Amino acid sequence: MAVCGKEAGVIRFFALALLFLTGCEYTEIERETGYKGKARVNPWLAAERFIERLGYETHPVMSWTEPEAGDAAWIVPASILSNMSFAQTMEQWVHDGGHLILIVERTDASTSDWRGYHSIPSIEQALTDMLRNAGITLEKSGNASADEIEFLGDDYKVDAESNAVVSLDGENDDGGVFASTESGEGRITVITDGRMFRNRWIGEQDHAALLAALLDAGGYEGRVGIVRDSGLSLWSLLREHLSPVLIAGALLLLLWLWRNMSRFGPIESATAPPVSRGYEHHLEALGFFHWKFDHAATLLAQLRAQVAEYGQRACLAAGRGDLQTFLAERACLPPERVDRALSDNAPQDPNAFTLVTADLQKLLETLHQPSMP
């Protein structure tokens, strides 16, 4: 089979393009996307299992609830204590012997540990007042970092940095990422960088050892409550998975356009040409309206009123007493048809309406004619 010059050129072009694509070099890049399963939606899963291996009973809390007297420690995001009621409840629990471990930043479950973005929580006045009562100052803005934390005489290597700064009153320093002090019979510990206890980083440095030391510092046995920050929201999911959503929306838009736009032949007119209506069409529509409204009782009432008026005059002029009998004899109609025509009942079907209308018209026509001697 012969191939013309144009077709041969197209084949040559595609062959060269295929050869170019197969011969070019490429680089493979491995990118971590994070955990799968429960660890993907629960950033404190590794901490929970580590605490259980230490012999404590964990108590995951999805939303705010008051801690019980038998709880030894609670790990709480700072954004949870957003009002005076929550702060006073937690302060009383600490005064009775509980250990509050407050985490300020990187506490939300919707943020992936493999992405650079993290939300900075708002620190409410009720929380800062509660901490000030215990001798802790927490500032919303600043820059703090640490590679080592000292707690109860021991040093722990860490990797921590945050925008919030915490310090103990009376200490001559600029503050840092960690502060812990006794309050009443309990203890309050503030950690500004929550990464140390999240799944990805709890196994690094001495983060797990620091968590174990914090739990042992309480001095009480009981459950360890782990309060999660606000759960997954629609906007956080869109922020993380916006590209697939946009692609799906674009495909749906293309499918809708394909189904609704004209694709073949000339474009049809948006509106059909108007149908000219004659006088009989208007009468038909008017009759249909009256029939649907009250079975044309309004139209029949006018005819019945005229027949009754003219019939009474003619009956008195003739010296007759029974109107229906007089009308039946004069129009040559059966008395029962005259009675049905003059009654106030509406016809139940179109045939009955047609018959009643014809009888009323005949009665009216007869009354307009001069009476026979």
C-alpha positions as CSV (number, residue, x, y, z in Angstrom):
1,M,0.0,0.0,0.0
2,A,1.5,3.3,-1.0
3,V,1.8,6.1,1.5
4,C,1.6,9.7,0.4
5,G,4.3,12.2,1.4
6,K,2.2,14.0,4.0
7,E,1.3,10.8,5.9
8,A,4.9,9.7,5.7
9,G,6.0,13.0,7.3
10,V,3.5,12.5,10.2
11,I,4.8,9.0,10.8
12,R,8.4,10.2,10.8
13,F,7.5,12.9,13.3
14,F,5.9,10.5,15.8
15,A,8.7,8.0,15.4
16,L,11.3,10.7,16.2
17,A,9.2,12.0,19.2
18,L,9.0,8.4,20.5
19,L,12.7,7.9,20.2
20,F,13.4,11.2,21.9
21,L,11.2,10.4,24.9
22,T,12.7,6.9,25.4
23,G,16.2,8.2,25.2
24,C,16.0,11.1,27.6
25,E,17.4,10.8,31.2
26,Y,15.2,11.1,34.3
27,T,15.8,11.3,38.0
28,E,13.8,9.3,40.6
29,I,12.9,11.2,43.8
30,E,11.6,9.5,46.9
31,R,9.4,11.6,49.1
32,E,8.0,10.6,52.4
33,T,4.2,11.0,52.6
34,G,3.7,9.9,56.2
35,Y,2.1,7.1,58.1
36,K,-0.9,5.0,57.1
37,G,-3.8,3.7,59.2
38,K,-4.4,4.9,62.7
39,A,-1.0,6.7,62.9
40,R,-2.1,9.0,60.1
41,V,-5.1,10.5,61.9
42,N,-3.8,10.2,65.5
43,P,-0.4,12.0,66.0
44,W,-0.2,10.7,69.6
45,L,-0.6,7.0,68.8
46,A,3.1,6.2,69.5
47,A,2.9,8.2,72.7
48,E,-0.2,6.3,73.8
49,R,1.5,2.9,73.2
50,F,4.7,4.0,75.0
51,I,2.7,5.2,78.0
52,E,0.9,1.8,78.1
53,R,4.2,0.0,78.1
54,L,5.3,2.1,81.1
55,G,2.3,0.6,83.0
56,Y,-0.1,3.4,82.8
57,E,-3.7,3.3,81.5
58,T,-4.3,5.7,78.6
59,H,-7.5,7.6,78.3
60,P,-7.8,9.2,74.8
61,V,-10.2,12.2,74.9
62,M,-11.7,13.4,71.6
63,S,-13.3,16.6,73.0
64,W,-13.3,18.5,76.3
65,T,-14.4,16.6,79.4
66,E,-13.5,17.3,83.0
67,P,-10.6,15.2,84.3
68,E,-11.5,12.7,87.1
69,A,-10.0,12.6,90.5
70,G,-8.3,9.3,89.8
71,D,-6.4,10.6,86.7
72,A,-2.7,10.9,87.2
73,A,-1.8,13.2,84.3
74,W,-3.4,14.9,81.3
75,I,-1.7,15.9,78.1
76,V,-3.7,18.8,76.8
77,P,-3.3,21.2,73.8
78,A,-3.3,24.8,74.8
79,S,-6.2,25.6,72.4
80,I,-8.5,23.4,74.4
81,L,-8.4,25.6,77.5
82,S,-10.1,28.5,75.6
83,N,-12.4,29.8,78.3
84,M,-12.5,30.6,82.0
85,S,-14.7,27.6,82.8
86,F,-12.3,25.0,81.3
87,A,-9.2,26.8,82.8
88,Q,-10.7,26.9,86.3
89,T,-11.7,23.3,86.2
90,M,-8.2,22.2,85.1
91,E,-6.7,24.5,87.8
92,Q,-8.7,22.9,90.5
93,W,-7.8,19.4,89.3
94,V,-4.1,20.3,89.4
95,H,-4.5,21.8,92.9
96,D,-6.0,18.5,94.0
97,G,-2.9,16.5,92.8
98,G,-3.2,16.2,89.0
99,H,-0.3,16.8,86.6
100,L,-1.2,19.0,83.6
101,I,1.2,18.6,80.6
102,L,0.2,21.6,78.4
103,I,1.4,21.6,74.8
104,V,1.2,24.9,72.9
105,E,2.2,24.4,69.2
106,R,1.9,21.5,66.7
107,T,-1.0,19.8,68.4
108,D,-3.6,19.5,65.7
109,A,-4.4,16.1,64.3
110,S,-5.1,17.4,60.8
111,T,-1.5,18.7,60.2
112,S,0.8,16.1,58.6
113,D,4.3,15.7,60.2
114,W,5.8,15.6,56.7
115,R,4.6,19.0,55.7
116,G,6.2,22.3,56.6
117,Y,2.8,24.0,57.4
118,H,1.5,24.1,61.0
119,S,-1.2,26.3,62.5
120,I,-0.3,28.5,65.4
121,P,-3.0,28.3,68.1
122,S,-4.5,31.3,69.7
123,I,-3.7,31.5,73.4
124,E,-6.7,32.8,75.3
125,Q,-6.5,35.2,78.3
126,A,-8.1,32.5,80.6
127,L,-5.1,30.2,80.0
128,T,-2.5,32.8,80.6
129,D,-4.2,33.9,83.8
130,M,-4.3,30.3,85.0
131,L,-0.6,29.8,84.3
132,R,0.3,33.2,85.9
133,N,-1.4,32.0,89.1
134,A,1.0,29.0,89.1
135,G,4.0,31.3,88.4
136,I,4.4,30.5,84.7
137,T,4.5,33.2,82.0
138,L,3.5,32.2,78.5
139,E,4.0,34.7,75.6
140,K,2.2,34.3,72.3
141,S,5.0,35.7,70.1
142,G,8.7,35.1,70.2
143,N,11.4,32.7,69.1
144,A,12.6,29.9,71.3
145,S,14.6,26.8,70.6
146,A,16.4,24.2,72.7
147,D,18.6,21.1,72.2
148,E,18.6,20.2,75.9
149,I,16.0,20.4,78.7
150,E,16.7,20.1,82.4
151,F,14.0,18.5,84.6
152,L,14.3,17.5,88.2
153,G,18.1,17.4,88.0
154,D,18.4,15.4,84.8
155,D,19.3,16.6,81.3
156,Y,17.4,15.4,78.3
157,K,18.5,16.0,74.7
158,V,15.7,17.3,72.5
159,D,15.1,19.0,69.2
160,A,12.5,21.8,69.9
161,E,11.7,25.2,68.5
162,S,8.5,27.3,68.6
163,N,7.1,30.8,68.2
164,A,5.8,30.8,71.8
165,V,8.0,31.4,74.8
166,V,7.5,30.1,78.3
167,S,9.3,30.9,81.5
168,L,9.1,30.5,85.3
169,D,8.6,33.7,87.3
170,G,11.7,34.7,89.2
171,E,14.2,33.1,86.8
172,N,16.7,35.3,85.2
173,D,16.4,34.1,81.6
174,D,14.6,35.0,78.4
175,G,12.4,31.9,78.5
176,G,12.4,28.8,76.4
177,V,10.3,25.9,75.2
178,F,9.9,24.1,78.6
179,A,8.7,25.1,82.1
180,S,7.5,23.0,85.0
181,T,6.5,23.9,88.5
182,E,4.4,22.5,91.4
183,S,1.0,24.0,91.9
184,G,-0.9,23.0,95.1
185,E,-0.6,19.2,95.4
186,G,-0.1,18.8,91.6
187,R,2.2,20.0,88.9
188,I,1.9,22.1,85.7
189,T,4.3,21.5,82.8
190,V,4.3,23.7,79.7
191,I,5.9,22.5,76.4
192,T,5.7,24.9,73.5
193,D,6.8,22.5,70.8
194,G,4.5,19.4,70.5
195,R,6.7,17.7,68.0
196,M,8.7,15.9,70.7
197,F,5.7,13.7,71.5
198,R,4.2,13.2,68.0
199,N,4.6,9.9,66.1
200,R,7.4,11.0,63.9
201,W,9.7,12.5,66.5
202,I,9.0,10.7,69.8
203,G,11.7,8.1,69.0
204,E,14.4,10.7,68.4
205,Q,16.8,12.2,71.0
206,D,15.5,11.8,74.6
207,H,11.9,12.7,73.8
208,A,10.4,9.4,75.1
209,A,12.6,9.5,78.2
210,L,11.4,13.1,78.9
211,L,7.8,11.9,78.6
212,A,8.4,9.1,81.1
213,A,10.1,11.5,83.5
214,L,7.1,13.8,83.3
215,L,4.7,11.0,84.1
216,D,6.8,9.8,87.0
217,A,7.1,13.3,88.5
218,G,3.4,13.3,89.3
219,G,3.7,10.9,92.1
220,Y,0.3,9.4,91.6
221,E,-0.9,6.3,89.9
222,G,-3.9,6.5,87.6
223,R,-5.0,7.1,84.0
224,V,-3.2,9.3,81.6
225,G,-5.6,11.4,79.6
226,I,-4.5,12.4,76.1
227,V,-6.7,15.2,74.7
228,R,-6.6,15.6,71.0
229,D,-6.9,19.0,69.4
230,S,-9.9,19.9,67.1
231,G,-10.6,17.0,64.8
232,L,-10.4,16.8,61.1
233,S,-12.3,19.6,59.3
234,L,-13.4,20.1,55.8
235,W,-11.1,23.0,55.2
236,S,-8.0,21.2,56.6
237,L,-8.8,18.2,54.3
238,L,-9.1,20.6,51.3
239,R,-5.9,22.3,52.2
240,E,-4.1,19.0,52.2
241,H,-5.9,17.3,49.3
242,L,-6.9,20.3,47.2
243,S,-5.4,19.1,43.9
244,P,-7.5,15.9,43.6
245,V,-10.6,18.0,44.5
246,L,-9.9,20.5,41.8
247,I,-9.2,17.7,39.2
248,A,-12.5,16.0,40.1
249,G,-14.4,19.3,39.9
250,A,-12.9,20.0,36.5
251,L,-13.8,16.6,35.2
252,L,-17.4,17.0,36.5
253,L,-17.6,20.4,34.7
254,L,-16.4,18.9,31.4
255,L,-18.9,16.1,31.7
256,W,-21.7,18.5,32.4
257,L,-20.7,20.6,29.4
258,W,-20.5,17.5,27.2
259,R,-24.0,16.4,28.2
260,N,-25.7,19.8,27.9
261,M,-24.0,21.7,25.0
262,S,-24.9,21.1,21.3
263,R,-22.2,19.0,19.7
264,F,-23.4,18.1,16.2
265,G,-25.1,20.0,13.5
266,P,-26.4,23.6,13.6
267,I,-27.4,25.1,17.0
268,E,-31.1,24.8,17.6
269,S,-33.1,27.8,18.6
270,A,-33.4,28.3,22.4
271,T,-37.2,28.8,22.1
272,A,-39.6,27.3,19.7
273,P,-41.6,29.6,17.4
274,P,-44.9,30.7,18.9
275,V,-48.0,28.9,17.9
276,S,-50.7,31.2,16.7
277,R,-53.9,30.7,18.6
278,G,-57.4,31.4,17.2
279,Y,-60.5,32.4,19.0
280,E,-61.6,28.8,19.5
281,H,-58.3,28.1,21.4
282,H,-59.1,30.9,23.9
283,L,-62.6,29.6,24.4
284,E,-61.3,26.1,25.0
285,A,-58.8,27.4,27.6
286,L,-61.5,29.5,29.3
287,G,-63.8,26.6,29.5
288,F,-61.1,24.3,30.8
289,F,-60.4,26.9,33.6
290,H,-64.1,27.1,34.6
291,W,-64.4,23.3,34.6
292,K,-61.3,22.9,36.8
293,F,-62.4,25.7,39.1
294,D,-66.0,24.7,40.1
295,H,-67.3,22.4,37.3
296,A,-68.6,25.5,35.5
297,A,-71.1,26.2,38.2
298,T,-70.5,29.9,37.8
299,L,-71.5,29.8,34.1
300,L,-74.6,27.7,34.8
301,A,-75.7,30.1,37.6
302,Q,-76.1,33.0,35.1
303,L,-78.2,30.9,32.7
304,R,-80.3,29.6,35.6
305,A,-80.9,33.1,36.9
306,Q,-82.2,34.3,33.5
307,V,-84.4,31.2,33.0
308,A,-85.9,31.7,36.5
309,E,-86.5,35.4,36.0
310,Y,-88.1,35.1,32.6
311,G,-90.0,32.0,33.6
312,Q,-91.6,33.6,36.6
313,R,-92.9,36.5,34.4
314,A,-94.2,34.1,31.8
315,C,-95.8,31.9,34.4
316,L,-97.6,34.8,36.1
317,A,-98.7,36.2,32.8
318,A,-100.2,32.8,31.8
319,G,-101.9,32.4,35.2
320,R,-100.0,29.2,36.1
321,G,-98.7,28.3,39.5
322,D,-96.1,25.5,39.0
323,L,-93.0,27.0,37.2
324,Q,-91.3,23.7,36.4
325,T,-94.4,22.1,34.9
326,F,-95.1,25.3,32.9
327,L,-91.5,25.3,31.5
328,A,-91.6,21.6,30.7
329,E,-94.9,22.0,28.7
330,R,-93.7,25.1,26.9
331,A,-90.2,23.7,25.9
332,C,-91.5,20.2,25.3
333,L,-89.0,18.7,27.8
334,P,-89.5,16.0,30.5
335,P,-90.1,17.5,33.9
336,E,-87.1,15.7,35.4
337,R,-84.7,17.4,32.9
338,V,-86.2,20.8,33.7
339,D,-85.8,20.1,37.4
340,R,-82.1,19.0,36.9
341,A,-81.4,22.1,34.7
342,L,-82.8,24.5,37.4
343,S,-81.2,22.8,40.4
344,D,-78.1,24.3,42.0
345,N,-76.1,21.1,41.8
346,A,-72.9,21.3,39.7
347,P,-72.6,18.6,36.9
348,Q,-70.3,15.8,37.7
349,D,-69.0,15.1,34.2
350,P,-68.7,16.9,30.9
351,N,-71.6,15.0,29.3
352,A,-74.0,16.1,32.1
353,F,-72.7,19.7,31.8
354,T,-73.4,19.6,28.0
355,L,-76.9,18.3,28.5
356,V,-77.8,20.8,31.3
357,T,-76.4,23.7,29.2
358,A,-78.4,22.6,26.2
359,D,-81.7,22.4,28.3
360,L,-81.1,25.8,29.8
361,Q,-80.5,27.4,26.4
362,K,-83.6,25.8,25.0
363,L,-85.7,27.0,27.9
364,L,-84.3,30.5,27.5
365,E,-84.9,30.5,23.8
366,T,-88.5,29.3,24.4
367,L,-89.2,32.0,26.9
368,H,-88.0,34.7,24.4
369,Q,-90.5,33.4,21.8
370,P,-94.1,34.7,22.0
371,S,-96.5,32.3,23.7
372,M,-98.9,30.4,21.5
373,P,-102.6,31.1,22.1
